[in-house]
Amino acid sequence: MAEDKKKSVDCPCTYSGCPRQGNCEDCQAYHHSHGSRTSCGK
């Protein structure tokens, strides 16, 4: 069963089309592992 993760409605992500948008933890892990910076700093 898939884990339910809380999505942020105030997500500052600027990567349009990112399927992780709203989930800062997953977003940061993915983009940082690819050498990209994110707007999530919270």
C-alpha positions as CSV (number, residue, x, y, z in Angstrom):
1,M,0.0,0.0,0.0
2,A,1.3,3.5,-0.9
3,E,2.3,5.7,1.9
4,D,0.2,8.9,2.2
5,K,2.3,11.9,2.3
6,K,1.1,15.4,3.3
7,K,1.5,17.8,0.4
8,S,2.1,21.5,1.0
9,V,-0.4,23.8,-0.6
10,D,2.1,26.6,-0.2
11,C,4.8,24.8,-2.1
12,P,7.4,27.3,-3.4
13,C,8.6,24.9,-6.1
14,T,9.4,26.6,-9.4
15,Y,10.0,23.4,-11.4
16,S,6.8,23.3,-13.4
17,G,5.7,19.7,-14.1
18,C,7.6,18.2,-11.2
19,P,5.6,15.3,-9.9
20,R,7.0,15.8,-6.4
21,Q,5.6,19.4,-6.2
22,G,4.1,19.9,-2.8
23,N,6.2,17.3,-1.1
24,C,9.3,19.2,-0.1
25,E,11.1,16.2,1.4
26,D,10.9,14.2,-1.8
27,C,11.4,17.3,-4.0
28,Q,14.6,18.3,-2.2
29,A,16.0,14.8,-2.1
30,Y,15.5,14.4,-5.9
31,H,16.7,17.8,-7.1
32,H,19.6,18.0,-4.7
33,S,20.8,14.5,-5.8
34,H,20.8,15.9,-9.4
35,G,22.8,19.0,-8.4
36,S,19.8,21.3,-8.6
37,R,18.8,23.7,-5.9
38,T,15.2,24.1,-4.7
39,S,13.1,26.9,-3.3
40,C,12.1,24.7,-0.4
41,G,14.0,26.0,2.6
42,K,11.5,25.2,5.3
